[in-house]
Amino acid sequence: MPDQTAPTVARRMRAAFGACGAVMAGVARWTLDIALPTLCVSCRAPVAGEGVCAACWAKLSFIAPPFCERLGIPFVYDPGPGILSMAAIADPPAYHRARAAVRYDDVARSLVHGLKYQDRTDLAPPLGRWMARAGKDILDGADLIVPVPLHWRRGWSRRYNQSGALATVVGRLSRVPVNGQALKRVRSTQQQVGLSRTERARNVQGAFSVATERRADVQGRRIVLIDDVLTSGATVDACARALLRAKAANVDVLVFARVVEGAQNPI
């Protein structure tokens, strides 16, 4: 009869080593938390867990219904589902719907600037989580996530694309595939900051394109376009037009923050 002692001892040893490893990992995490406490992603004050401290949380203006079904701009009262704002009717965008996690105020601005200009890639996970929650209705049923691209020169100097970092987080949480190569910025543009609405639209006109070899990635797909901030909407509108020219079935927009110049009256 075969000896069962050796396999039994081996199993017990593996279990003991596994338990020991778990304890050691817990001790390591506890030690790291003491040595390097988790910090608020905005003001860098110590916090329990991940995210923002209570003071910064209170200053963030999260966007929730009621809002314009097309532009995602908050309404002053709830008119019922599917209602559009005057802005959406008077000047409809190329994209179908836009959603944003927060209003672009002081705290949101500091978070965006940290991610965009200060190499704060640690901001992408919390911002991406808020975006995934805010954009659940447009992510449900989406086929593809596409980040707004940087021109290669700006990408080289910045070393990473903040929209791509956000898209990666949103894609992982929503389980929608991310394609960072489908859309290209084929023309370098000046910064949009300080430009009027008309100047912004002119600045990005013809700046984006889907390469011939990438058209199959886009054709017939329901796409969610990811960016950090929506101001006038000129950039995401130009991107949406390029994707629709490549025969995308639908383009929605999801951003972390959007400029809201005042709550809209529903039509």
C-alpha positions in Angstrom: 0.0 0.0 0.0 1.5 3.4 -1.0 2.8 5.6 1.8 0.5 8.7 2.2 2.7 10.4 4.8 5.0 12.4 2.3 2.1 14.0 0.4 0.3 14.8 3.7 3.4 16.4 5.1 3.9 18.4 1.9 0.4 19.7 2.0 0.7 20.8 5.6 4.0 22.5 4.9 2.5 24.4 1.9 -0.5 25.5 4.1 1.9 26.6 6.9 4.0 28.6 4.5 0.9 30.1 2.9 -0.4 31.2 6.3 3.0 32.6 7.2 3.2 34.5 3.9 -0.2 36.1 4.5 0.8 37.2 8.0 4.0 38.7 6.7 2.2 40.5 3.9 -0.2 41.9 6.5 2.6 43.1 8.7 4.3 44.6 5.7 1.2 46.6 4.7 0.7 47.7 8.3 4.3 48.9 8.5 4.0 50.7 5.2 0.8 52.4 6.3 2.6 53.8 9.4 5.7 54.8 7.5 3.9 56.2 4.4 0.3 57.1 5.4 -2.3 57.4 2.6 -2.7 61.0 1.5 -5.6 63.0 0.2 -5.2 63.1 -3.6 -6.0 66.8 -3.6 -4.4 68.5 -0.6 -2.0 65.7 0.5 -3.4 65.6 4.1 -3.4 62.1 5.7 -6.6 60.1 5.1 -7.9 56.7 6.0 -8.1 54.6 2.9 -7.9 56.1 -0.6 -9.4 59.2 -2.1 -9.9 62.7 -0.7 -10.1 64.1 2.8 -13.4 65.3 4.2 -12.6 68.9 3.6 -11.8 68.4 -0.1 -14.7 66.0 -0.5 -17.1 68.7 0.7 -15.7 71.1 -1.9 -16.1 68.7 -4.9 -19.3 69.4 -6.8 -20.4 66.0 -8.1 -22.8 66.1 -11.0 -26.0 64.0 -10.6 -29.4 64.0 -12.1 -31.4 65.9 -13.1 -29.3 67.0 -16.1 -29.6 67.4 -19.9 -29.7 64.0 -21.5 -27.5 65.2 -24.3 -24.9 67.5 -22.7 -25.0 66.3 -19.1 -25.4 69.9 -17.8 -27.4 70.1 -14.5 -30.9 71.3 -14.5 -32.4 73.7 -11.9 -35.3 71.3 -11.3 -36.3 67.8 -12.4 -38.4 67.9 -15.6 -38.5 64.1 -16.0 -36.3 61.7 -18.1 -34.9 62.4 -21.5 -35.3 66.2 -21.5 -32.8 68.4 -23.4 -31.4 71.8 -22.6 -31.7 74.9 -24.8 -28.0 74.6 -25.5 -28.3 71.0 -26.8 -31.2 72.0 -29.1 -29.6 75.2 -30.4 -26.2 73.8 -31.0 -26.2 70.0 -30.9 -22.7 68.4 -30.8 -21.4 65.6 -33.0 -21.3 63.2 -30.1 -24.5 61.7 -28.8 -24.2 62.1 -25.0 -21.7 63.6 -22.5 -21.3 62.7 -18.9 -18.9 64.2 -16.3 -18.1 63.2 -12.7 -17.7 66.7 -11.2 -18.0 70.4 -12.0 -14.7 72.1 -12.9 -14.1 74.1 -9.7 -11.1 74.8 -7.6 -10.6 71.3 -6.2 -11.3 69.6 -9.6 -8.9 72.0 -11.2 -6.1 71.1 -8.8 -6.7 67.4 -9.4 -6.7 67.8 -13.2 -3.5 70.0 -13.2 -1.8 67.5 -10.9 -2.5 64.6 -13.3 -1.8 66.6 -16.4 1.2 68.7 -15.6 2.8 67.4 -12.4 3.3 63.7 -13.1 0.6 62.8 -10.5 -0.3 59.5 -12.1 -1.6 58.4 -8.7 -4.6 60.6 -9.4 -5.8 58.4 -12.3 -7.3 55.6 -10.2 -9.7 57.7 -8.0 -10.6 60.1 -10.8 -11.2 57.1 -13.1 -13.5 55.5 -10.4 -15.6 58.6 -10.2 -15.8 58.8 -14.0 -16.9 55.1 -14.3 -19.7 55.7 -11.8 -20.8 58.9 -13.5 -20.8 57.3 -16.9 -22.4 54.0 -16.1 -25.4 54.7 -18.4 -23.1 55.3 -21.5 -20.6 52.6 -20.6 -23.3 49.9 -20.4 -23.5 48.6 -23.9 -20.4 50.3 -25.2 -18.0 48.4 -27.4 -14.9 50.5 -27.1 -13.2 53.2 -25.1 -11.0 55.6 -26.9 -8.9 58.3 -25.1 -8.5 61.8 -26.7 -4.9 61.6 -28.1 -2.0 63.9 -27.6 0.2 65.0 -30.6 3.4 62.9 -30.5 5.5 66.0 -29.6 3.4 66.8 -26.6 3.2 63.2 -25.6 7.0 62.9 -25.7 7.5 66.0 -23.5 4.7 65.0 -21.1 5.7 61.3 -21.1 2.1 60.1 -20.8 -1.4 60.9 -21.9 -3.6 61.8 -19.0 -6.7 60.8 -21.0 -5.1 57.5 -21.7 -4.4 56.9 -18.0 -8.1 57.7 -17.1 -9.3 55.5 -20.0 -7.3 52.6 -18.6 -9.0 52.8 -15.2 -12.5 53.3 -16.7 -11.9 50.4 -19.0 -10.8 48.1 -16.2 -13.8 49.0 -14.0 -16.4 48.8 -16.8 -14.8 45.9 -18.6 -15.0 47.8 -21.9 -11.9 47.3 -24.1 -9.6 50.4 -24.5 -8.0 51.3 -27.8 -5.4 54.0 -27.6 -4.4 53.7 -31.2 -7.7 54.1 -33.0 -7.6 57.9 -33.0 -4.6 60.1 -33.7 -3.9 63.8 -33.4 -2.5 64.4 -36.8 -1.8 68.1 -36.4 -0.2 69.9 -33.5 -2.5 72.5 -32.0 -1.9 75.4 -29.5 -3.2 75.1 -26.0 -7.0 75.8 -25.8 -6.6 77.8 -22.6 -7.5 81.4 -23.2 -9.1 80.9 -26.5 -12.7 81.8 -27.2 -15.3 79.2 -28.2 -14.9 80.0 -31.9 -11.1 80.0 -31.6 -11.2 76.6 -29.9 -13.3 75.1 -32.6 -11.0 76.5 -35.3 -7.9 75.4 -33.4 -8.8 71.7 -33.4 -10.5 71.6 -36.9 -9.0 68.7 -38.8 -6.6 67.9 -36.0 -7.9 64.3 -35.4 -8.1 61.3 -37.8 -8.6 57.5 -37.8 -5.9 55.9 -39.9 -7.0 53.7 -42.7 -5.5 50.6 -41.0 -7.5 51.4 -37.8 -10.9 51.9 -39.4 -11.9 48.3 -38.8 -11.3 48.9 -35.0 -13.9 51.7 -35.1 -16.4 50.7 -37.8 -19.9 49.8 -36.3 -18.6 50.3 -32.8 -20.4 52.2 -30.0 -17.5 54.3 -28.6 -17.0 56.2 -25.4 -14.5 59.0 -25.8 -12.5 59.8 -22.7 -10.9 63.2 -21.7 -10.0 65.0 -18.5 -12.0 68.2 -18.9 -14.9 69.4 -21.1 -14.9 73.2 -21.5 -16.4 74.4 -24.8 -16.6 70.8 -26.1 -14.6 71.7 -29.3 -11.9 69.0 -28.8 -14.3 66.1 -28.1 -16.6 67.3 -30.9 -13.7 67.2 -33.4 -12.7 63.7 -32.1 -16.3 62.5 -32.4 -16.5 63.8 -36.0 -13.3 61.9 -36.9 -14.7 58.7 -35.4 -18.0 59.0 -37.1 -16.3 59.6 -40.4 -14.6 56.3 -39.8 -18.1 54.8 -39.5 -18.4 54.5 -35.8 -22.0 53.6 -34.9 -22.2 56.0 -32.0 -19.9 58.3 -29.9 -20.5 59.3 -26.3 -18.2 61.4 -24.2 -17.0 60.8 -20.6 -14.8 63.3 -18.7 -13.7 63.8 -15.2 -14.8 67.5 -15.0 -16.8 69.8 -17.1 -17.3 73.6 -17.0 -20.8 74.5 -15.9 -21.6 78.2 -16.4 -24.9 77.8 -14.5 -27.6 75.3 -14.2 -29.8 75.1 -17.3 -33.5 75.3 -17.7 -35.1 72.3 -19.4 -37.0 72.7 -22.6 
